[in-house]
Amino acid sequence: MQELPDGSGCFTMSLPLPSDHWIYAEDTSAPPRPVVPSFWKFIIQEHIKRAIKACTRQGKDMDFDPDALVMTICNNLLFPASLRIPY
């Protein structure tokens, strides 16, 4: 546990995902249709890479939260920094 200057404390805990989490569900749907022009591919890839790095401490954590990853990707793609959705 990390003690903070004001006397409070915090810690990070990793729990396994529940067995019914969306990441384990069988994908039976059709692939999504593109919703942006193909020339945005590079920009979108860079945002996704940045989100993955943010959610995995620059690739150091292999145990990361897929829901946080999705939220981070959405925040980076859709909102300027001043309008980010809090977690």
Secondary structure, DSSP 8 states (H G I E B T S, - for coil): -EE-TTS-EE--------TT-GGGS---S------S-GGGHHHHHHHHHHHHHHHTTTTT-SS--HHHHHHHHHHHHHS-GGG----
